[in-house]
Amino acid sequence: MEDIPMKTVLVNKGLENNEKIGCTEKGNISSARKIYMDYNATTPLAPEVIQTVTEAMHDAWGNPSSSYTAGHRAKEIINDARESLAKMVGGQPQDIIFTSGGTEANNLVIHTAVMNFKESNKERPVGPGKDPKKTLGALPHLVTSCIEHDSVRLPVEQLVKEHEAEATFVPVSKATGQVEVDDVVAAIRTNTCLVSIMLANNETGIIMPVSELSQKIQAVNRKRMASGLPRILVHTDAAQMIGKGQVNVQDLGVDYLTIVGHKLQRTENTPMIAGLGKAAELVNKHCEAYEAHMRKVRDYLEDRLEAEFEDQGVHFNCRLKGSRRLCNTCNFSIVGSGLQGRLVLSHCKTLLASVGAACHSENSDNSPVKPSFILLNCGIPYDVAQNALRLSVGRDTSMEDVELIVEDLKQAVTLLQGKDFTC
């Protein structure tokens, strides 16, 4: 009987809003004017999403499993959201699993793969040419990259620490910032049960060759199944790619795909699921326009940074030869001592951004600034990586916003270098 892989999409159903402050006169850099360029951390809610969430809270407060009207309405809204999400990623509504957050979704995949390996290892039938001893008593083996989000990296490390699993963290190319397909395949063992590689990196924006990798693993799986070895599952965390480029679970060839709305702790939270469904509907309708706008603004931002910091020097940590990257992400370092990313941001009056993944920002104000392990693993020199800033634009970011934040960065750098300036 043909083994048909299950396509499953895990969805973080929470949504988070961010303060949007009104504009002052053009060019006036003041603390009252804030420009948000941290869309890779989270995004403001679209007005249509706010309306959908509000309506669901008012009309669909019932338990979706109940038989009364409010419950029926809640179930209908959830089913509609499933349809929109499935359409957005080229999947089936029945394959959508709502979770409380991206961390839970990724943990669910990892722990399910480990559990499935252990159970199948007990029950695998013996047939002609099949040797169950190949994996008998072996710990499940996980393959991932050295630049994954903490929601993947940490649970894998914990399983290894508890002697519940073995793991290989495949390095990325210093030239491209990508994980190499051949390196991942080479890391596979007889006891490998899961390969988890992110679709796009949250700091550099580099897009990984997940589709090509899946094709190679499918070929590996055909040989494994013939010899009685368990099939390797493939997972990709697509949190950063959704809304910035086309994502199709069939084209990617993965078994599990994680997408993120944001964080809220409750099962079947109808208003948030409704809001996420509306957000998916907007992406379905306008994805190409969103992508084109963000790429145009990002490219303009990089042009302006190069022009304004020509003498100072600016290094683009996200421009890696031969690699595609997210349309909205610019990771760069302003060259010079005393210009660590956190310091520069702390002197900005307008710019709201980060030095990397929000989940990695654990240093206190008085502790030494540690460069991003992702950038270091991509071959960025230590002194350059510690100055890194990650600006990620969104659908509402304008050219005027770019002008204001570049001026803001100039003033912050001048202050840190002890130079006088005039507004």
Solvent accessible surface area in square Angstrom, and as a share of the most:
residue,aa,sasa,rsa
1,M,241,1.08
2,E,137,0.61
3,D,70,0.36
4,I,137,0.70
5,P,49,0.31
6,M,113,0.50
7,K,35,0.15
8,T,3,0.02
9,V,1,0.00
10,L,1,0.00
11,V,0,0.00
12,N,1,0.00
13,K,2,0.01
14,G,0,0.00
15,L,31,0.15
16,E,81,0.36
17,N,84,0.43
18,N,37,0.19
19,E,137,0.61
20,K,159,0.67
21,I,54,0.28
22,G,56,0.54
23,C,91,0.54
24,T,50,0.29
25,E,142,0.64
26,K,152,0.64
27,G,48,0.46
28,N,72,0.37
29,I,25,0.13
30,S,30,0.20
31,S,81,0.52
32,A,57,0.44
33,R,15,0.06
34,K,54,0.23
35,I,5,0.03
36,Y,40,0.15
37,M,0,0.00
38,D,16,0.08
39,Y,26,0.10
40,N,10,0.05
41,A,28,0.22
42,T,18,0.10
43,T,66,0.38
44,P,37,0.23
45,L,42,0.21
46,A,22,0.17
47,P,103,0.65
48,E,77,0.35
49,V,4,0.02
50,I,75,0.38
51,Q,114,0.51
52,T,27,0.15
53,V,14,0.08
54,T,78,0.46
55,E,89,0.40
56,A,1,0.01
57,M,120,0.53
58,H,141,0.63
59,D,70,0.36
60,A,1,0.01
61,W,174,0.61
62,G,5,0.05
63,N,87,0.44
64,P,14,0.09
65,S,98,0.63
66,S,25,0.16
67,S,95,0.61
68,Y,112,0.43
69,T,113,0.66
70,A,12,0.09
71,G,0,0.00
72,H,107,0.48
73,R,95,0.35
74,A,0,0.00
75,K,109,0.46
76,E,90,0.40
77,I,18,0.09
78,I,6,0.03
79,N,67,0.34
80,D,81,0.42
81,A,4,0.03
82,R,56,0.21
83,E,100,0.45
84,S,22,0.14
85,L,0,0.00
86,A,3,0.02
87,K,151,0.64
88,M,20,0.09
89,V,0,0.00
90,G,25,0.24
91,G,13,0.12
92,Q,93,0.42
93,P,35,0.22
94,Q,140,0.62
95,D,30,0.16
96,I,5,0.02
97,I,71,0.36
98,F,31,0.13
99,T,6,0.04
100,S,32,0.20
101,G,6,0.06
102,G,10,0.10
103,T,69,0.40
104,E,81,0.36
105,A,0,0.00
106,N,2,0.01
107,N,38,0.20
108,L,73,0.36
109,V,0,0.00
110,I,0,0.00
111,H,80,0.36
112,T,49,0.29
113,A,0,0.00
114,V,8,0.05
115,M,125,0.56
116,N,79,0.40
117,F,2,0.01
118,K,66,0.28
119,E,77,0.34
120,S,32,0.21
121,N,20,0.10
122,K,154,0.65
123,E,127,0.57
124,R,43,0.16
125,P,109,0.68
126,V,105,0.60
127,G,24,0.23
128,P,136,0.86
129,G,77,0.74
130,K,77,0.33
131,D,60,0.31
132,P,39,0.24
133,K,156,0.66
134,K,92,0.39
135,T,1,0.01
136,L,117,0.58
137,G,76,0.73
138,A,37,0.29
139,L,63,0.31
140,P,1,0.01
141,H,0,0.00
142,L,3,0.01
143,V,1,0.00
144,T,1,0.01
145,S,1,0.01
146,C,23,0.14
147,I,1,0.00
148,E,0,0.00
149,H,39,0.17
150,D,17,0.09
151,S,9,0.06
152,V,0,0.00
153,R,54,0.20
154,L,87,0.43
155,P,15,0.10
156,V,3,0.02
157,E,67,0.30
158,Q,84,0.37
159,L,10,0.05
160,V,58,0.33
161,K,153,0.65
162,E,91,0.41
163,H,143,0.64
164,E,66,0.29
165,A,3,0.02
166,E,62,0.28
167,A,25,0.20
168,T,35,0.21
169,F,68,0.28
170,V,3,0.02
171,P,83,0.52
172,V,7,0.04
173,S,22,0.14
174,K,123,0.52
175,A,68,0.53
176,T,26,0.15
177,G,0,0.00
178,Q,33,0.15
179,V,2,0.01
180,E,71,0.32
181,V,10,0.06
182,D,96,0.50
183,D,65,0.34
184,V,0,0.00
185,V,42,0.24
186,A,85,0.66
187,A,18,0.14
188,I,31,0.16
189,R,106,0.39
190,T,64,0.37
191,N,12,0.06
192,T,0,0.00
193,C,7,0.04
194,L,3,0.01
195,V,0,0.00
196,S,3,0.02
197,I,4,0.02
198,M,6,0.03
199,L,8,0.04
200,A,2,0.02
201,N,0,0.00
202,N,6,0.03
203,E,1,0.00
204,T,0,0.00
205,G,0,0.00
206,I,1,0.00
207,I,9,0.05
208,M,7,0.03
209,P,32,0.20
210,V,3,0.02
211,S,37,0.24
212,E,90,0.41
213,L,3,0.02
214,S,1,0.01
215,Q,115,0.51
216,K,84,0.36
217,I,1,0.00
218,Q,77,0.34
219,A,38,0.29
220,V,34,0.20
221,N,11,0.06
222,R,163,0.59
223,K,156,0.66
224,R,13,0.05
225,M,77,0.34
226,A,77,0.59
227,S,28,0.18
228,G,9,0.09
229,L,17,0.08
230,P,17,0.10
231,R,57,0.21
232,I,0,0.00
233,L,22,0.11
234,V,7,0.04
235,H,1,0.00
236,T,0,0.00
237,D,14,0.07
238,A,0,0.00
239,A,32,0.25
240,Q,26,0.11
241,M,16,0.07
242,I,33,0.17
243,G,8,0.07
244,K,21,0.09
245,G,6,0.05
246,Q,127,0.57
247,V,10,0.06
248,N,53,0.27
249,V,0,0.00
250,Q,94,0.42
251,D,104,0.54
252,L,19,0.10
253,G,13,0.13
254,V,0,0.00
255,D,5,0.03
256,Y,19,0.07
257,L,0,0.00
258,T,0,0.00
259,I,3,0.02
260,V,44,0.25
261,G,15,0.14
262,H,28,0.12
263,K,118,0.50
264,L,72,0.36
265,Q,171,0.76
266,R,146,0.53
267,T,119,0.69
268,E,72,0.32
269,N,10,0.05
270,T,5,0.03
271,P,18,0.11
272,M,29,0.13
273,I,0,0.00
274,A,6,0.05
275,G,0,0.00
276,L,11,0.06
277,G,4,0.04
278,K,50,0.21
279,A,22,0.17
280,A,2,0.01
281,E,54,0.24
282,L,15,0.08
283,V,11,0.06
284,N,48,0.25
285,K,135,0.57
286,H,79,0.35
287,C,10,0.06
288,E,134,0.60
289,A,64,0.49
290,Y,34,0.13
291,E,39,0.18
292,A,61,0.47
293,H,64,0.29
294,M,7,0.03
295,R,91,0.33
296,K,133,0.56
297,V,1,0.00
298,R,17,0.06
299,D,56,0.29
300,Y,67,0.25
301,L,0,0.00
302,E,4,0.02
303,D,82,0.43
304,R,50,0.18
305,L,0,0.00
306,E,71,0.32
307,A,61,0.47
308,E,60,0.27
309,F,8,0.03
310,E,136,0.61
311,D,149,0.77
312,Q,52,0.23
313,G,20,0.20
314,V,31,0.18
315,H,70,0.31
316,F,20,0.08
317,N,0,0.00
318,C,1,0.00
319,R,105,0.38
320,L,26,0.13
321,K,179,0.76
322,G,74,0.71
323,S,23,0.15
324,R,160,0.58
325,R,39,0.14
326,L,2,0.01
327,C,2,0.01
328,N,0,0.00
329,T,0,0.00
330,C,0,0.00
331,N,0,0.00
332,F,0,0.00
333,S,1,0.01
334,I,1,0.01
335,V,72,0.41
336,G,31,0.30
337,S,112,0.72
338,G,37,0.36
339,L,1,0.00
340,Q,41,0.18
341,G,1,0.01
342,R,71,0.26
343,L,73,0.36
344,V,1,0.00
345,L,32,0.16
346,S,82,0.53
347,H,70,0.31
348,C,17,0.10
349,K,101,0.43
350,T,0,0.00
351,L,8,0.04
352,L,72,0.36
353,A,23,0.18
354,S,15,0.10
355,V,26,0.15
356,G,4,0.04
357,A,5,0.04
358,A,62,0.48
359,C,58,0.35
360,H,43,0.19
361,S,53,0.34
362,E,144,0.65
363,N,46,0.24
364,S,74,0.48
365,D,150,0.78
366,N,150,0.77
367,S,39,0.25
368,P,106,0.67
369,V,44,0.25
370,K,142,0.60
371,P,16,0.10
372,S,23,0.15
373,F,57,0.24
374,I,0,0.00
375,L,0,0.00
376,L,62,0.31
377,N,46,0.24
378,C,1,0.01
379,G,34,0.33
380,I,12,0.06
381,P,71,0.45
382,Y,126,0.48
383,D,90,0.46
384,V,26,0.15
385,A,3,0.02
386,Q,47,0.21
387,N,7,0.04
388,A,3,0.02
389,L,1,0.01
390,R,1,0.01
391,L,0,0.00
392,S,0,0.00
393,V,0,0.00
394,G,1,0.01
395,R,83,0.30
396,D,95,0.49
397,T,4,0.02
398,S,41,0.27
399,M,67,0.30
400,E,63,0.28
401,D,18,0.09
402,V,0,0.00
403,E,55,0.25
404,L,8,0.04
405,I,0,0.00
406,V,1,0.01
407,E,61,0.28
408,D,2,0.01
409,L,0,0.00
410,K,63,0.27
411,Q,19,0.08
412,A,1,0.01
413,V,6,0.04
414,T,26,0.15
415,L,82,0.41
416,L,49,0.24
417,Q,66,0.29
418,G,68,0.66
419,K,121,0.51
420,D,144,0.75
421,F,76,0.32
422,T,131,0.76
423,C,151,0.91
